Amino acid sequence: MGKPARLLGGPGQQGDVLRGAELIKGLEPGWVIADTAYDADHFHETIQKAGAESIVKPRPNRIEIRPFDKALYKQRNLVERFFSKLKHFRRVATRYDKLLANFMGFVTIAAIAITLR
């Protein structure tokens, strides 16, 4: 946990939850841990179809509150720490590259460097 399984890039104005289904496609996770931004019915359905348990903290304004495992949710900090380490790479943090393909290439190199440490 805390190591990247898949990296996807997209337009900055697009919400992350719209690409969430692509991240778990083809994987067989036991559970999917995500923050409040991923609390959408369509994403929960995708997680269930993948045969995984959804560990997503519900939005405060949600009418139907879904239960989630708070102990497992605390493990999300490993992912947050990975993104923090990723931002130590100046070229990734400042996004000098205008083309998504070039930017994702450097993100991949940075992720490999972090994983090999």
C-alpha positions as CSV (number, residue, x, y, z in Angstrom):
1,M,0.0,0.0,0.0
2,G,1.2,3.5,-0.8
3,K,3.0,2.4,-4.0
4,P,1.5,3.5,-7.3
5,A,-0.3,0.8,-9.3
6,R,-1.4,3.0,-12.1
7,L,-0.9,6.7,-13.0
8,L,-3.4,8.6,-15.2
9,G,-3.3,12.1,-16.3
10,G,-6.1,14.3,-17.6
11,P,-7.3,17.8,-18.0
12,G,-6.9,19.9,-14.9
13,Q,-10.5,21.1,-14.9
14,Q,-11.9,17.5,-14.9
15,G,-12.8,16.0,-11.5
16,D,-10.8,13.0,-10.3
17,V,-13.8,10.8,-9.7
18,L,-14.6,10.8,-13.4
19,R,-11.3,9.0,-14.0
20,G,-11.5,6.8,-10.9
21,A,-13.1,3.9,-12.7
22,E,-10.2,3.8,-15.1
23,L,-7.7,3.5,-12.2
24,I,-9.3,0.3,-10.9
25,K,-10.1,-1.3,-14.2
26,G,-8.4,-4.6,-14.6
27,L,-7.2,-4.7,-11.1
28,E,-8.6,-7.0,-8.4
29,P,-8.4,-4.9,-5.2
30,G,-9.7,-6.1,-1.9
31,W,-10.8,-2.6,-1.1
32,V,-10.5,0.9,-2.6
33,I,-9.6,3.7,-0.2
34,A,-10.4,7.2,-1.4
35,D,-11.1,10.6,0.0
36,T,-14.4,12.6,0.1
37,A,-13.9,13.8,-3.5
38,Y,-14.5,10.2,-4.7
39,D,-17.9,9.9,-3.0
40,A,-20.1,9.4,-6.0
41,D,-22.7,6.7,-6.6
42,H,-21.3,5.7,-9.9
43,F,-17.8,5.2,-8.4
44,H,-19.2,3.1,-5.6
45,E,-21.0,1.0,-8.2
46,T,-17.8,0.5,-10.1
47,I,-16.0,-0.6,-7.0
48,Q,-18.7,-3.1,-6.2
49,K,-18.5,-4.5,-9.8
50,A,-14.8,-4.9,-9.3
51,G,-15.5,-7.1,-6.3
52,A,-13.9,-4.7,-3.8
53,E,-15.1,-2.9,-0.7
54,S,-15.5,0.8,-0.9
55,I,-13.6,2.8,1.8
56,V,-14.7,6.3,0.9
57,K,-15.5,8.9,3.5
58,P,-19.0,10.4,2.7
59,R,-19.4,14.0,1.8
60,P,-20.9,16.0,4.6
61,N,-24.0,17.0,2.5
62,R,-24.8,13.5,1.4
63,I,-28.4,12.4,2.3
64,E,-27.7,8.7,2.3
65,I,-24.6,8.2,4.5
66,R,-22.6,5.1,3.5
67,P,-20.7,3.3,6.2
68,F,-17.0,3.0,5.9
69,D,-14.2,1.4,7.9
70,K,-12.4,4.3,9.7
71,A,-9.4,2.2,10.6
72,L,-8.7,1.3,7.0
73,Y,-9.5,4.9,5.9
74,K,-6.6,6.1,8.1
75,Q,-4.3,4.1,5.8
76,R,-5.0,6.6,3.0
77,N,-2.2,8.8,4.5
78,L,0.3,6.4,2.7
79,V,-1.1,7.6,-0.6
80,E,-1.0,11.2,0.5
81,R,2.6,10.8,1.5
82,F,3.4,9.4,-1.9
83,F,1.9,12.5,-3.6
84,S,3.9,14.7,-1.2
85,K,7.1,12.9,-2.2
86,L,6.1,13.3,-5.9
87,K,5.9,17.0,-5.4
88,H,9.6,17.1,-4.3
89,F,10.4,16.7,-8.0
90,R,10.5,20.3,-9.2
91,R,9.5,19.5,-12.8
92,V,6.5,17.6,-11.6
93,A,5.4,20.1,-8.9
94,T,5.6,23.2,-11.2
95,R,4.3,21.4,-14.4
96,Y,6.7,23.1,-16.8
97,D,5.6,20.7,-19.6
98,K,2.6,21.8,-21.5
99,L,1.9,18.5,-23.2
100,L,0.3,15.8,-21.0
101,A,2.4,13.0,-22.5
102,N,5.6,14.8,-21.5
103,F,4.3,15.6,-18.1
104,M,3.2,12.0,-17.4
105,G,6.5,10.8,-18.6
106,F,8.3,12.7,-15.8
107,V,5.6,11.8,-13.3
108,T,6.3,8.1,-14.2
109,I,10.1,8.6,-13.8
110,A,9.6,10.3,-10.4
111,A,7.2,7.5,-9.3
112,I,9.8,4.9,-10.2
113,A,12.5,6.8,-8.3
114,I,10.3,7.1,-5.2
115,T,9.4,3.4,-5.4
116,L,13.1,2.3,-5.7
117,R,14.1,4.3,-2.6
